[in-house]
Each structure stands twice: as structure tokens, then as C-alpha cells.
């Protein structure tokens, strides 16, 4: 896993904001380094406040399991048992 700079983290957040807006969603973004330390955090206006801790926990789980966060979504499909 490459080291992440603050500038790179800000670019990731900006891309996430653009994608969320395009999809009509309000999202929260937590970018962690390879030691699971928070590098950047952003919550879009109107995003659920509960998502703050969830975003950080999901990012930390991704680092600890060494898998992309997309891989953590597979077992959690909305509307599915």
C-alpha cells in the first residue's frame, strides 16, 4: 500500500464529492494512511451525522484487512438479506 500525502487525499475527496453529487448522494469521506491514521476527512452538507464514525471505521477496516473499501460493500447490499 503506497504512502498517501495530504495533497493526494484531498484529490481523492474532491473526486468523491464530484461522484456523489453526480449520483445525487450526500457522502462522508475518510482517507487514512497505511498505519490507519486519519489524513483527510470531509462530510458533504446534508450527509447523515452517523456516517462520520462509520466512514472512519470502514476506512480503518479496509486498511487492516488490506482490501479496497469497495470489497467491504459486497456483503451489505441494500434491500437484500
Wavefront OBJ file of the C-alpha trace (Angstrom):
o trace
v 0.000 0.000 0.000
v 1.610 3.308 -1.035
v 2.044 6.173 1.411
v -0.646 8.823 0.969
v 0.088 12.526 1.010
v -2.338 15.197 2.169
v -2.490 16.560 -1.388
v -3.397 13.113 -2.749
v -6.004 12.652 -0.009
v -7.590 15.997 -0.940
v -7.751 14.934 -4.600
v -9.475 11.677 -3.597
v -12.017 13.615 -1.520
v -12.662 16.025 -4.421
v -13.278 13.086 -6.781
v -15.609 11.526 -4.231
v -17.568 14.758 -3.838
v -17.966 15.057 -7.608
v -19.108 11.427 -7.957
v -21.554 11.719 -5.052
v -23.055 14.935 -6.422
v -23.423 13.345 -9.856
v -25.242 10.408 -8.249
v -27.448 12.735 -6.176
v -25.989 11.475 -2.910
v -24.609 13.103 0.234
v -21.468 11.309 1.391
v -18.757 11.286 4.029
v -15.113 10.660 3.137
v -12.366 9.397 5.441
v -8.876 8.935 3.991
v -6.389 7.010 6.140
v -2.713 6.236 5.657
v -1.265 2.721 5.732
v -0.992 2.921 9.529
v -4.771 3.618 9.751
v -4.171 7.255 10.773
v -6.675 9.822 9.540
v -5.186 12.022 6.792
v -8.321 13.763 5.485
v -11.998 13.838 6.404
v -14.942 15.538 4.718
v -18.715 15.383 5.188
v -20.933 16.813 2.485
v -23.643 19.198 3.650
v -26.732 17.184 4.483
v -24.944 13.844 4.907
v -26.028 11.775 7.893
v -24.067 12.662 11.020
v -23.902 8.973 11.934
v -21.861 8.429 8.780
v -18.899 10.308 10.285
v -17.864 7.419 12.537
v -18.968 4.812 10.012
v -16.730 6.277 7.287
v -13.693 6.227 9.562
v -14.466 2.682 10.750
v -14.910 1.452 7.176
v -11.640 3.060 6.079
v -9.829 1.573 9.096
v -11.246 -1.884 8.326
v -10.057 -1.515 4.738
v -6.523 -0.724 5.917
v -6.450 -3.528 8.485
v -7.747 -6.152 6.030
v -5.665 -4.692 3.173
v -8.628 -4.622 0.801
v -10.262 -1.724 -1.055
v -13.378 -0.317 0.594
v -15.417 -1.491 -2.421
v -14.722 -5.074 -1.300
v -16.413 -4.293 2.023
v -19.671 -3.363 0.267
v -20.315 -6.758 -1.306
v -21.982 -8.427 1.696
v -24.018 -5.307 2.505
v -26.389 -4.846 -0.405
v -29.303 -2.549 0.434
v -32.628 -4.359 0.225
v -31.008 -7.801 0.373
v -30.935 -10.206 3.335
l 1 2 3 4 5 6 7 8 9 10 11 12 13 14 15 16 17 18 19 20 21 22 23 24 25 26 27 28 29 30 31 32 33 34 35 36 37 38 39 40 41 42 43 44 45 46 47 48 49 50 51 52 53 54 55 56 57 58 59 60 61 62 63 64 65 66 67 68 69 70 71 72 73 74 75 76 77 78 79 80 81
